Amino acid sequence: MTTQSTHPPPGTWNARNLLTVLEVAEWARVHPKTVYRWIKEGKLEAIQFGPRTFRVPEDAIGKFLHKTGYRKTTALPKPNGREQL
């Protein structure tokens, strides 16, 4: 008997790509209460598993960054501390 591993279709979630509120807060360098506020305000997509348990899909982070106007900069710091354009 052989088993095949099946991958979920793109855009779906599974346990491997769900982040805790604390993980998102550490990544964004904000307090966990800020992440809860983003979820409550509808700014950050999250899945609620209980009255106080949320998980944030990894792809929701990218959507959140795009909605909030985050732009990747190409400026690199010069050795003397000034930004290079």
N, C-alpha and C positions, 0 to 999 in steps of 0.2 A: 504494500500500500504506500503510495506516495502522497505527500501533501504539498500543496502549492501555497506560497505566501501571497496574499492579496493585499494590495495597498489601497487605502481609501482614495476616492477620487479627489482631485484638487479642490480646495475650498471647504473640505470637511475637516472635522477635528477628531483627534483621538488623544489618549492619555499622554502620548509622547510630546505633543506640542502645546500643552496647556501650562500656563505659568500661574503661580500663586500671586496674590496681591503683594506679598513681601518681595518676591523675585522681581516683579515689575517695578516696585518702589526702589529697590537697590539698583536696578538697571538705570532708571530715570533719575536717580539721586534725589528722590523726594521722600517725604514721610508717607507711610502706608495710608494715612487718612486722606492724603491728597489723591491717591489712586482710587480709594472708595468714592471720593467726591466726583472724580472724572467719570466713574461708572454710574453714579446716581444721576449726574447731569446728562448722561447719554453720549459723552465725548469718547468714551472707551468701551468697546464691546466686551462683554463678559458673560459667562455662563454661571448661573446661580445654582449651587447644589444643596443649599440649606439656608436657614435664616441668616447666617453670617459667613457662608462659605462661597467664595467666588473663584473662578478660574478664568484667565484671559488667554484666548488663542494667540499664538505667536504672530499670525498674520494680522491680527487686530492692532498690534503695535505699529506696523508699517502704515496701516490706514490712519491711525491716530496721528502719527508724525506728519503724514501728508496733509491731513485736515488742519493741523495746527500751524502749517506753514514751515515746517522744518526743511531746511535746504542743506545739502552736503556742500561744504566749502572746499575750494581747491587751494586756498591760501595756506602756505606752509611757513612756519616760523623760521626766520633767519637765525644764524648763530648768535647775532647780537640782541635777539629778543624781539625784533620788529617783524611784522608780517610781510610776507613776500606776495605781491599781486601778480 
